[in-house]
Amino acid sequence: MDIKSMFPEELETYLTEKGYPRFRADQVFSWLHNKRVPDYGQMTNLPAKLIAMLEEEQPLFPPVTADRQISRLDGTQKFLFALADGETVESVFMKYRFGNSICISSQAGCRMGCRFCASTLDGLKRNLAASEMLDQIYAIERTVQEKISHIVVMGTGEPLDNYDNLVRFLKLITHEKGMGLSRRSITVSTCGLVPAMKKLADEDLGITLALSLHAPTDGQRRKIMPIAQKYSISELMDACNYYFDRTGRRITFEYSLIKGVNDSAEDAEKLAALARSVGAHINLIPVNPVKEREYTQPEKDAVLSFKNKLEKHGINVSIRRVLGRDIDGACGQLRHRHLL
């Protein structure tokens, strides 16, 4: 395991087996995750011998910024990071009234095949290590020189398809000796891997789980999301109720509004019934057009009308603020363009 993915007790075992005192583990962990320095040379309280050993046995490979786009409209920044093996991942820095948020990737590519998403166009290359998820945050922090208050695991990849590394990442980013981010300020999105949703509930991490629902019936969902062939909406609702019962955390439904596909009055009524059955909040997302896909977003009035129909059924609804529309803002767009 790479050193930045280790918990403090694992780091202590690693260093004591090399003959170093236990307190060195706390020092190294603090440099990596609290001060978040990108190389050992900046760890000024470590002996030269230890630094030399770490550089040889546990080299650090902070991501290299291969591309960076800054929106002239809202200041959103899209990063394309090159990893040690040449794979690339996307991350997005967004400014909101409640603070600064980063959306990170959990995999290089994606195998879920959702029809409206650019992330899956080039398939899945590999999972990211916990350290590679952390490094997206640390690198952006160093670049923008601003404090991060919220993290969303909703970029390229299906987080629950990389379960063990995801959970390790979540425990590291919230660790009191590291960045110490509040668990309530973290959202993990899934297209609906039912067994993993229930397993995550049992971890009791205190995070928000967002379900990418995107259609109110099994028939509609199967047309745009291949995972719907495996797990029905009934199974998804059961998993949502299980998550709430185990954690007390309300589920969010992510719902990409696609013109002529899932935006009718009947769709709104069926979606409201699903949300009511699990007490979910609904986040409406006018679909971000991807040139390789045929889907388009409804007009603004149609989006507001859909929202109003849900609210008339007593559902708590928000419309995701459109950010980075003048850059490659949608998941996977910048990476896909880079791979062409």
Contacts in CASP RR format, 6 or more apart in sequence:
PFRMAT RR
TARGET T0000
AUTHOR 0000-0000-0000
METHOD contacts of the structure
MODEL  1
MDIKSMFPEELETYLTEKGYPRFRADQVFSWLHNKRVPDYGQMTNLPAKL
IAMLEEEQPLFPPVTADRQISRLDGTQKFLFALADGETVESVFMKYRFGN
SICISSQAGCRMGCRFCASTLDGLKRNLAASEMLDQIYAIERTVQEKISH
IVVMGTGEPLDNYDNLVRFLKLITHEKGMGLSRRSITVSTCGLVPAMKKL
ADEDLGITLALSLHAPTDGQRRKIMPIAQKYSISELMDACNYYFDRTGRR
ITFEYSLIKGVNDSAEDAEKLAALARSVGAHINLIPVNPVKEREYTQPEK
DAVLSFKNKLEKHGINVSIRRVLGRDIDGACGQLRHRHLL
1 10 0 8 1.000
2 58 0 8 1.000
2 129 0 8 1.000
2 131 0 8 1.000
3 11 0 8 1.000
3 14 0 8 1.000
3 28 0 8 1.000
3 32 0 8 1.000
3 54 0 8 1.000
3 58 0 8 1.000
3 60 0 8 1.000
3 131 0 8 1.000
4 32 0 8 1.000
4 33 0 8 1.000
4 60 0 8 1.000
4 130 0 8 1.000
4 131 0 8 1.000
4 134 0 8 1.000
4 135 0 8 1.000
5 129 0 8 1.000
5 130 0 8 1.000
5 131 0 8 1.000
5 165 0 8 1.000
5 168 0 8 1.000
5 172 0 8 1.000
6 14 0 8 1.000
6 29 0 8 1.000
7 168 0 8 1.000
7 171 0 8 1.000
7 172 0 8 1.000
7 175 0 8 1.000
8 25 0 8 1.000
8 26 0 8 1.000
8 29 0 8 1.000
8 175 0 8 1.000
8 177 0 8 1.000
11 25 0 8 1.000
11 28 0 8 1.000
11 29 0 8 1.000
12 22 0 8 1.000
12 25 0 8 1.000
12 26 0 8 1.000
14 25 0 8 1.000
15 22 0 8 1.000
15 24 0 8 1.000
15 25 0 8 1.000
15 28 0 8 1.000
15 50 0 8 1.000
16 22 0 8 1.000
16 25 0 8 1.000
18 53 0 8 1.000
20 50 0 8 1.000
24 46 0 8 1.000
24 50 0 8 1.000
26 177 0 8 1.000
27 43 0 8 1.000
27 45 0 8 1.000
27 46 0 8 1.000
28 43 0 8 1.000
28 46 0 8 1.000
28 54 0 8 1.000
29 177 0 8 1.000
29 178 0 8 1.000
30 177 0 8 1.000
30 178 0 8 1.000
31 37 0 8 1.000
31 42 0 8 1.000
31 43 0 8 1.000
31 46 0 8 1.000
33 134 0 8 1.000
33 172 0 8 1.000
33 175 0 8 1.000
33 177 0 8 1.000
33 178 0 8 1.000
33 179 0 8 1.000
34 177 0 8 1.000
34 178 0 8 1.000
34 179 0 8 1.000
35 42 0 8 1.000
36 138 0 8 1.000
36 141 0 8 1.000
36 142 0 8 1.000
36 179 0 8 1.000
37 43 0 8 1.000
38 60 0 8 1.000
38 62 0 8 1.000
38 138 0 8 1.000
38 139 0 8 1.000
38 142 0 8 1.000
39 60 0 8 1.000
39 62 0 8 1.000
40 46 0 8 1.000
40 51 0 8 1.000
40 54 0 8 1.000
40 55 0 8 1.000
40 60 0 8 1.000
41 51 0 8 1.000
43 51 0 8 1.000
61 83 0 8 1.000
61 84 0 8 1.000
62 135 0 8 1.000
62 138 0 8 1.000
62 139 0 8 1.000
63 81 0 8 1.000
63 82 0 8 1.000
63 83 0 8 1.000
63 89 0 8 1.000
63 132 0 8 1.000
63 135 0 8 1.000
63 136 0 8 1.000
63 139 0 8 1.000
64 81 0 8 1.000
64 82 0 8 1.000
65 79 0 8 1.000
65 80 0 8 1.000
65 81 0 8 1.000
65 82 0 8 1.000
65 139 0 8 1.000
65 143 0 8 1.000
66 80 0 8 1.000
66 81 0 8 1.000
66 82 0 8 1.000
66 88 0 8 1.000
66 338 0 8 1.000
67 78 0 8 1.000
67 79 0 8 1.000
67 80 0 8 1.000
67 334 0 8 1.000
67 338 0 8 1.000
68 77 0 8 1.000
68 78 0 8 1.000
68 79 0 8 1.000
68 80 0 8 1.000
68 143 0 8 1.000
69 77 0 8 1.000
69 78 0 8 1.000
69 327 0 8 1.000
69 328 0 8 1.000
69 329 0 8 1.000
69 334 0 8 1.000
70 76 0 8 1.000
70 77 0 8 1.000
70 327 0 8 1.000
71 77 0 8 1.000
71 78 0 8 1.000
71 323 0 8 1.000
71 324 0 8 1.000
71 325 0 8 1.000
71 326 0 8 1.000
71 327 0 8 1.000
72 326 0 8 1.000
73 324 0 8 1.000
73 325 0 8 1.000
73 326 0 8 1.000
74 95 0 8 1.000
74 323 0 8 1.000
74 324 0 8 1.000
75 95 0 8 1.000
75 324 0 8 1.000
76 92 0 8 1.000
76 93 0 8 1.000
76 94 0 8 1.000
76 95 0 8 1.000
76 323 0 8 1.000
76 324 0 8 1.000
76 327 0 8 1.000
76 329 0 8 1.000
77 92 0 8 1.000
77 93 0 8 1.000
77 140 0 8 1.000
77 144 0 8 1.000
78 90 0 8 1.000
78 91 0 8 1.000
78 92 0 8 1.000
78 324 0 8 1.000
78 327 0 8 1.000
78 328 0 8 1.000
78 329 0 8 1.000
78 334 0 8 1.000
79 90 0 8 1.000
79 91 0 8 1.000
79 92 0 8 1.000
79 93 0 8 1.000
79 136 0 8 1.000
79 139 0 8 1.000
79 140 0 8 1.000
79 143 0 8 1.000
80 88 0 8 1.000
80 89 0 8 1.000
80 90 0 8 1.000
80 334 0 8 1.000
80 335 0 8 1.000
80 338 0 8 1.000
81 88 0 8 1.000
81 89 0 8 1.000
81 90 0 8 1.000
81 91 0 8 1.000
81 135 0 8 1.000
81 136 0 8 1.000
81 139 0 8 1.000
82 88 0 8 1.000
83 89 0 8 1.000
83 108 0 8 1.000
83 128 0 8 1.000
83 132 0 8 1.000
87 108 0 8 1.000
87 125 0 8 1.000
87 126 0 8 1.000
88 108 0 8 1.000
88 335 0 8 1.000
88 338 0 8 1.000
88 339 0 8 1.000
89 104 0 8 1.000
89 105 0 8 1.000
89 107 0 8 1.000
89 108 0 8 1.000
89 109 0 8 1.000
89 128 0 8 1.000
89 132 0 8 1.000
89 136 0 8 1.000
89 156 0 8 1.000
89 335 0 8 1.000
90 105 0 8 1.000
90 155 0 8 1.000
90 156 0 8 1.000
90 331 0 8 1.000
90 332 0 8 1.000
90 334 0 8 1.000
90 335 0 8 1.000
91 102 0 8 1.000
91 103 0 8 1.000
91 104 0 8 1.000
91 105 0 8 1.000
91 136 0 8 1.000
91 137 0 8 1.000
91 139 0 8 1.000
91 140 0 8 1.000
91 155 0 8 1.000
92 102 0 8 1.000
92 103 0 8 1.000
92 155 0 8 1.000
92 323 0 8 1.000
92 329 0 8 1.000
93 100 0 8 1.000
93 101 0 8 1.000
93 102 0 8 1.000
93 140 0 8 1.000
93 144 0 8 1.000
94 100 0 8 1.000
94 101 0 8 1.000
94 102 0 8 1.000
94 103 0 8 1.000
94 323 0 8 1.000
95 101 0 8 1.000
96 150 0 8 1.000
96 321 0 8 1.000
98 149 0 8 1.000
98 150 0 8 1.000
99 149 0 8 1.000
99 150 0 8 1.000
100 144 0 8 1.000
100 146 0 8 1.000
100 147 0 8 1.000
100 148 0 8 1.000
100 149 0 8 1.000
100 150 0 8 1.000
101 148 0 8 1.000
101 149 0 8 1.000
101 150 0 8 1.000
101 151 0 8 1.000
101 152 0 8 1.000
102 136 0 8 1.000
102 137 0 8 1.000
102 140 0 8 1.000
102 148 0 8 1.000
102 150 0 8 1.000
102 151 0 8 1.000
102 152 0 8 1.000
103 151 0 8 1.000
103 152 0 8 1.000
103 153 0 8 1.000
103 154 0 8 1.000
103 155 0 8 1.000
104 133 0 8 1.000
104 136 0 8 1.000
104 137 0 8 1.000
104 151 0 8 1.000
104 152 0 8 1.000
104 153 0 8 1.000
104 155 0 8 1.000
105 128 0 8 1.000
105 133 0 8 1.000
105 136 0 8 1.000
105 155 0 8 1.000
105 156 0 8 1.000
105 157 0 8 1.000
106 127 0 8 1.000
106 128 0 8 1.000
106 133 0 8 1.000
106 153 0 8 1.000
106 155 0 8 1.000
106 156 0 8 1.000
106 157 0 8 1.000
106 158 0 8 1.000
106 159 0 8 1.000
106 161 0 8 1.000
106 162 0 8 1.000
106 165 0 8 1.000
106 166 0 8 1.000
106 169 0 8 1.000
107 124 0 8 1.000
107 125 0 8 1.000
107 126 0 8 1.000
107 127 0 8 1.000
107 128 0 8 1.000
107 156 0 8 1.000
107 157 0 8 1.000
107 158 0 8 1.000
107 161 0 8 1.000
107 162 0 8 1.000
108 124 0 8 1.000
108 125 0 8 1.000
108 126 0 8 1.000
108 127 0 8 1.000
108 128 0 8 1.000
108 156 0 8 1.000
109 119 0 8 1.000
109 120 0 8 1.000
109 122 0 8 1.000
109 123 0 8 1.000
109 124 0 8 1.000
109 125 0 8 1.000
109 156 0 8 1.000
109 157 0 8 1.000
109 332 0 8 1.000
109 335 0 8 1.000
110 117 0 8 1.000
110 119 0 8 1.000
110 120 0 8 1.000
110 123 0 8 1.000
110 124 0 8 1.000
110 156 0 8 1.000
110 157 0 8 1.000
110 158 0 8 1.000
110 161 0 8 1.000
111 120 0 8 1.000
111 123 0 8 1.000
111 124 0 8 1.000
111 158 0 8 1.000
111 161 0 8 1.000
112 120 0 8 1.000
112 157 0 8 1.000
112 158 0 8 1.000
112 161 0 8 1.000
112 191 0 8 1.000
112 225 0 8 1.000
112 226 0 8 1.000
112 227 0 8 1.000
113 120 0 8 1.000
113 123 0 8 1.000
113 225 0 8 1.000
113 226 0 8 1.000
114 120 0 8 1.000
114 191 0 8 1.000
114 212 0 8 1.000
114 214 0 8 1.000
114 224 0 8 1.000
114 225 0 8 1.000
114 226 0 8 1.000
114 227 0 8 1.000
115 223 0 8 1.000
115 224 0 8 1.000
115 225 0 8 1.000
115 293 0 8 1.000
115 295 0 8 1.000
116 214 0 8 1.000
116 224 0 8 1.000
116 256 0 8 1.000
116 258 0 8 1.000
116 287 0 8 1.000
116 290 0 8 1.000
116 293 0 8 1.000
116 295 0 8 1.000
117 290 0 8 1.000
117 330 0 8 1.000
117 331 0 8 1.000
117 332 0 8 1.000
118 290 0 8 1.000
118 292 0 8 1.000
118 293 0 8 1.000
118 330 0 8 1.000
118 331 0 8 1.000
118 332 0 8 1.000
118 333 0 8 1.000
118 335 0 8 1.000
118 336 0 8 1.000
119 155 0 8 1.000
119 156 0 8 1.000
119 157 0 8 1.000
119 331 0 8 1.000
119 332 0 8 1.000
119 335 0 8 1.000
121 292 0 8 1.000
121 332 0 8 1.000
121 336 0 8 1.000
122 335 0 8 1.000
122 336 0 8 1.000
122 339 0 8 1.000
124 157 0 8 1.000
124 161 0 8 1.000
127 161 0 8 1.000
127 162 0 8 1.000
127 165 0 8 1.000
128 162 0 8 1.000
128 165 0 8 1.000
129 165 0 8 1.000
130 165 0 8 1.000
130 166 0 8 1.000
130 168 0 8 1.000
130 169 0 8 1.000
130 172 0 8 1.000
133 153 0 8 1.000
133 165 0 8 1.000
133 166 0 8 1.000
133 169 0 8 1.000
134 169 0 8 1.000
134 172 0 8 1.000
134 173 0 8 1.000
137 148 0 8 1.000
137 151 0 8 1.000
137 173 0 8 1.000
137 179 0 8 1.000
140 148 0 8 1.000
141 147 0 8 1.000
141 148 0 8 1.000
148 181 0 8 1.000
149 185 0 8 1.000
150 185 0 8 1.000
150 186 0 8 1.000
150 187 0 8 1.000
151 173 0 8 1.000
151 181 0 8 1.000
151 185 0 8 1.000
151 186 0 8 1.000
151 187 0 8 1.000
152 186 0 8 1.000
152 187 0 8 1.000
152 188 0 8 1.000
152 189 0 8 1.000
153 159 0 8 1.000
153 166 0 8 1.000
153 169 0 8 1.000
153 186 0 8 1.000
153 187 0 8 1.000
153 188 0 8 1.000
153 189 0 8 1.000
154 187 0 8 1.000
154 188 0 8 1.000
154 189 0 8 1.000
154 210 0 8 1.000
154 331 0 8 1.000
155 189 0 8 1.000
155 331 0 8 1.000
155 332 0 8 1.000
156 331 0 8 1.000
156 332 0 8 1.000
156 335 0 8 1.000
158 190 0 8 1.000
158 191 0 8 1.000
158 193 0 8 1.000
159 166 0 8 1.000
159 188 0 8 1.000
159 189 0 8 1.000
159 190 0 8 1.000
160 166 0 8 1.000
160 188 0 8 1.000
160 190 0 8 1.000
160 192 0 8 1.000
160 193 0 8 1.000
160 196 0 8 1.000
160 197 0 8 1.000
160 200 0 8 1.000
161 193 0 8 1.000
161 196 0 8 1.000
163 196 0 8 1.000
163 199 0 8 1.000
163 200 0 8 1.000
166 188 0 8 1.000
167 200 0 8 1.000
167 203 0 8 1.000
167 205 0 8 1.000
170 183 0 8 1.000
170 186 0 8 1.000
170 188 0 8 1.000
170 205 0 8 1.000
170 207 0 8 1.000
171 205 0 8 1.000
172 178 0 8 1.000
173 179 0 8 1.000
173 180 0 8 1.000
173 181 0 8 1.000
173 186 0 8 1.000
174 180 0 8 1.000
174 181 0 8 1.000
174 182 0 8 1.000
174 183 0 8 1.000
174 186 0 8 1.000
174 205 0 8 1.000
183 205 0 8 1.000
183 206 0 8 1.000
183 207 0 8 1.000
184 206 0 8 1.000
184 207 0 8 1.000
184 208 0 8 1.000
186 207 0 8 1.000
186 208 0 8 1.000
187 207 0 8 1.000
187 208 0 8 1.000
187 209 0 8 1.000
187 210 0 8 1.000
187 252 0 8 1.000
188 200 0 8 1.000
188 207 0 8 1.000
188 208 0 8 1.000
188 209 0 8 1.000
188 210 0 8 1.000
189 210 0 8 1.000
189 211 0 8 1.000
189 212 0 8 1.000
189 254 0 8 1.000
190 196 0 8 1.000
190 197 0 8 1.000
190 209 0 8 1.000
190 210 0 8 1.000
190 211 0 8 1.000
190 212 0 8 1.000
191 212 0 8 1.000
191 225 0 8 1.000
191 227 0 8 1.000
192 211 0 8 1.000
192 212 0 8 1.000
192 227 0 8 1.000
192 231 0 8 1.000
192 236 0 8 1.000
192 239 0 8 1.000
193 227 0 8 1.000
193 231 0 8 1.000
194 231 0 8 1.000
194 235 0 8 1.000
194 236 0 8 1.000
194 238 0 8 1.000
194 239 0 8 1.000
197 209 0 8 1.000
197 211 0 8 1.000
197 239 0 8 1.000
197 240 0 8 1.000
197 242 0 8 1.000
197 243 0 8 1.000
198 239 0 8 1.000
198 242 0 8 1.000
198 243 0 8 1.000
200 209 0 8 1.000
200 243 0 8 1.000
201 209 0 8 1.000
201 239 0 8 1.000
201 242 0 8 1.000
201 243 0 8 1.000
201 245 0 8 1.000
201 246 0 8 1.000
201 247 0 8 1.000
202 246 0 8 1.000
204 246 0 8 1.000
204 247 0 8 1.000
205 247 0 8 1.000
206 247 0 8 1.000
206 249 0 8 1.000
207 249 0 8 1.000
208 249 0 8 1.000
208 250 0 8 1.000
208 252 0 8 1.000
209 243 0 8 1.000
209 249 0 8 1.000
209 251 0 8 1.000
209 252 0 8 1.000
210 251 0 8 1.000
210 252 0 8 1.000
210 253 0 8 1.000
210 254 0 8 1.000
210 283 0 8 1.000
211 236 0 8 1.000
211 240 0 8 1.000
211 251 0 8 1.000
211 252 0 8 1.000
211 253 0 8 1.000
211 254 0 8 1.000
211 280 0 8 1.000
212 225 0 8 1.000
212 254 0 8 1.000
212 256 0 8 1.000
213 221 0 8 1.000
213 233 0 8 1.000
213 236 0 8 1.000
213 253 0 8 1.000
213 254 0 8 1.000
213 255 0 8 1.000
213 271 0 8 1.000
213 274 0 8 1.000
214 221 0 8 1.000
214 224 0 8 1.000
214 225 0 8 1.000
214 254 0 8 1.000
214 255 0 8 1.000
214 256 0 8 1.000
214 258 0 8 1.000
214 262 0 8 1.000
215 221 0 8 1.000
215 223 0 8 1.000
215 224 0 8 1.000
215 225 0 8 1.000
215 228 0 8 1.000
215 261 0 8 1.000
215 262 0 8 1.000
215 267 0 8 1.000
216 233 0 8 1.000
216 262 0 8 1.000
216 267 0 8 1.000
216 270 0 8 1.000
216 271 0 8 1.000
216 273 0 8 1.000
216 274 0 8 1.000
217 233 0 8 1.000
217 270 0 8 1.000
218 228 0 8 1.000
218 232 0 8 1.000
218 233 0 8 1.000
219 228 0 8 1.000
220 261 0 8 1.000
220 262 0 8 1.000
220 267 0 8 1.000
221 228 0 8 1.000
221 233 0 8 1.000
222 228 0 8 1.000
222 229 0 8 1.000
223 261 0 8 1.000
224 258 0 8 1.000
224 261 0 8 1.000
224 262 0 8 1.000
233 274 0 8 1.000
237 274 0 8 1.000
237 277 0 8 1.000
237 278 0 8 1.000
240 251 0 8 1.000
240 278 0 8 1.000
240 280 0 8 1.000
241 277 0 8 1.000
241 278 0 8 1.000
243 249 0 8 1.000
243 251 0 8 1.000
244 250 0 8 1.000
244 251 0 8 1.000
244 278 0 8 1.000
244 279 0 8 1.000
250 279 0 8 1.000
250 280 0 8 1.000
250 281 0 8 1.000
251 278 0 8 1.000
251 279 0 8 1.000
251 280 0 8 1.000
251 281 0 8 1.000
252 280 0 8 1.000
252 281 0 8 1.000
252 282 0 8 1.000
252 283 0 8 1.000
253 271 0 8 1.000
253 274 0 8 1.000
253 275 0 8 1.000
253 280 0 8 1.000
253 281 0 8 1.000
253 282 0 8 1.000
253 283 0 8 1.000
254 283 0 8 1.000
254 285 0 8 1.000
255 262 0 8 1.000
255 271 0 8 1.000
255 282 0 8 1.000
255 283 0 8 1.000
255 284 0 8 1.000
255 285 0 8 1.000
256 262 0 8 1.000
256 285 0 8 1.000
256 286 0 8 1.000
256 287 0 8 1.000
257 263 0 8 1.000
257 284 0 8 1.000
257 285 0 8 1.000
257 286 0 8 1.000
257 287 0 8 1.000
257 297 0 8 1.000
257 298 0 8 1.000
257 302 0 8 1.000
257 303 0 8 1.000
257 306 0 8 1.000
258 287 0 8 1.000
258 295 0 8 1.000
258 296 0 8 1.000
258 297 0 8 1.000
258 298 0 8 1.000
259 287 0 8 1.000
259 295 0 8 1.000
259 296 0 8 1.000
259 297 0 8 1.000
259 298 0 8 1.000
259 299 0 8 1.000
259 302 0 8 1.000
260 298 0 8 1.000
261 295 0 8 1.000
263 298 0 8 1.000
263 302 0 8 1.000
263 303 0 8 1.000
263 306 0 8 1.000
265 309 0 8 1.000
267 306 0 8 1.000
268 306 0 8 1.000
268 309 0 8 1.000
268 310 0 8 1.000
268 313 0 8 1.000
269 309 0 8 1.000
269 313 0 8 1.000
271 282 0 8 1.000
271 310 0 8 1.000
271 315 0 8 1.000
272 309 0 8 1.000
272 310 0 8 1.000
272 313 0 8 1.000
272 314 0 8 1.000
272 315 0 8 1.000
273 313 0 8 1.000
274 280 0 8 1.000
275 281 0 8 1.000
275 282 0 8 1.000
275 310 0 8 1.000
275 315 0 8 1.000
276 313 0 8 1.000
276 314 0 8 1.000
276 315 0 8 1.000
281 316 0 8 1.000
281 317 0 8 1.000
281 318 0 8 1.000
282 310 0 8 1.000
282 315 0 8 1.000
282 316 0 8 1.000
282 317 0 8 1.000
282 318 0 8 1.000
283 317 0 8 1.000
283 318 0 8 1.000
283 319 0 8 1.000
283 320 0 8 1.000
284 303 0 8 1.000
284 306 0 8 1.000
284 307 0 8 1.000
284 317 0 8 1.000
284 318 0 8 1.000
284 319 0 8 1.000
284 320 0 8 1.000
285 319 0 8 1.000
285 320 0 8 1.000
286 297 0 8 1.000
286 298 0 8 1.000
286 303 0 8 1.000
286 319 0 8 1.000
286 320 0 8 1.000
286 322 0 8 1.000
287 295 0 8 1.000
287 296 0 8 1.000
287 297 0 8 1.000
288 297 0 8 1.000
288 325 0 8 1.000
288 329 0 8 1.000
288 330 0 8 1.000
288 333 0 8 1.000
289 295 0 8 1.000
289 296 0 8 1.000
289 297 0 8 1.000
289 330 0 8 1.000
290 330 0 8 1.000
290 333 0 8 1.000
292 336 0 8 1.000
297 303 0 8 1.000
298 306 0 8 1.000
303 319 0 8 1.000
304 319 0 8 1.000
307 317 0 8 1.000
307 319 0 8 1.000
310 317 0 8 1.000
311 317 0 8 1.000
323 329 0 8 1.000
327 334 0 8 1.000
328 334 0 8 1.000
328 337 0 8 1.000
END
